[in-house]
Amino acid sequence: MYLSSEKKAEIFEKYGKSATNTGSPEGQIALFTYRIKHLTEHLKKNKKDLFTQHSLIRLVGKRRKLLDYLKRKDIERYRAIIKELGLRK
């Protein structure tokens, strides 16, 4: 399994407010980004894996919705997470 509970806790500790605060938008965006990077690497090796490709597109959409929500609610937190994760629109 590529995403252990320890890795999840580490992601939420770094980007969320604490390891147990899994509902913060920043933590969820960071988790989605980690999963997107993993699936992208998988698809580079397995170009015909359409199920994974569909899952990747869904994850990107979920992350985009969370980023839009954060942009509406608090632009400073949005800018901070974009800069920290190295994302671009």
PEPERA-V447559 format. One line per field, one symbol per residue. ss: DSSP state (H for helix, E for strand, - for the rest). psi: psi as a letter, one per 40 degrees, with the letter a starting at -180 (. if undefined). burial: I if it has 9 or more other C-alpha atoms within 8 Angstrom, else O. A space follows every 10 residues. Layout:
BEGIN
ss: ???
psi: ???
burial: ???
END
This chain:
BEGIN
ss: ----HHHHHH HHHHH----- ----HHHHHH HHHHHHHHHH HHHHH----H HHHHHHHHHH HHHHHHHHHH HHH-HHHHHH HHHHH----
psi: hegidddddd dddddadide geehdddddd dddddddddd dddddgdegd dddddddddd dddddddddd dddhdddddd ddddefii.
burial: OOOOOOOIII IIIOIIIOIO IIOIIIIIII IIIOOIOOII OOIOOOOOOO OIIOOIOOII OOIOOIIOOI IOOOIOIIOO IIOOOOOOO
END
